Amino acid sequence: MSYNAELAADLGCERTDDDAIAVDGRRETSIDGVYAVGDVTHG
């Protein structure tokens, strides 16, 4: 799968091995206050 997550990469968000945006249980990324949902994440 190809993820359209260039903005997250530009912000410095951590990514998974297959380039999805890494999020916690609340969908927060590694950048404080930045959340990701939907097709750019797992789950």
C-alpha positions as CSV (number, residue, x, y, z in Angstrom):
1,M,0.0,0.0,0.0
2,S,1.2,3.5,-0.7
3,Y,0.5,6.2,1.9
4,N,0.0,9.9,1.0
5,A,1.8,11.2,4.1
6,E,4.3,13.7,2.8
7,L,3.0,16.4,5.1
8,A,3.5,14.2,8.1
9,A,7.0,13.4,7.0
10,D,7.7,17.1,6.5
11,L,6.6,17.7,10.1
12,G,8.9,15.0,11.3
13,C,6.2,12.4,12.4
14,E,7.5,8.9,13.0
15,R,6.6,6.4,10.3
16,T,6.2,2.6,10.4
17,D,8.3,0.3,8.3
18,D,5.8,0.5,5.5
19,D,5.6,4.3,5.6
20,A,2.3,4.6,7.4
21,I,2.1,7.3,10.1
22,A,2.8,5.9,13.5
23,V,0.1,6.8,16.1
24,D,-0.8,5.8,19.6
25,G,-4.2,4.6,20.9
26,R,-5.5,8.2,20.8
27,R,-4.3,8.6,17.2
28,E,-1.6,11.1,18.2
29,T,1.6,11.1,16.3
30,S,5.1,11.5,17.6
31,I,4.6,15.3,17.2
32,D,2.7,16.9,20.1
33,G,-0.8,18.0,19.0
34,V,-0.6,16.3,15.6
35,Y,-3.1,13.5,15.0
36,A,-3.6,11.1,12.1
37,V,-6.5,8.9,11.1
38,G,-7.8,7.0,8.2
39,D,-5.8,5.6,5.3
40,V,-2.5,7.0,6.4
41,T,-2.4,4.9,9.6
42,H,-2.8,1.3,10.6
43,G,-6.0,0.3,12.3
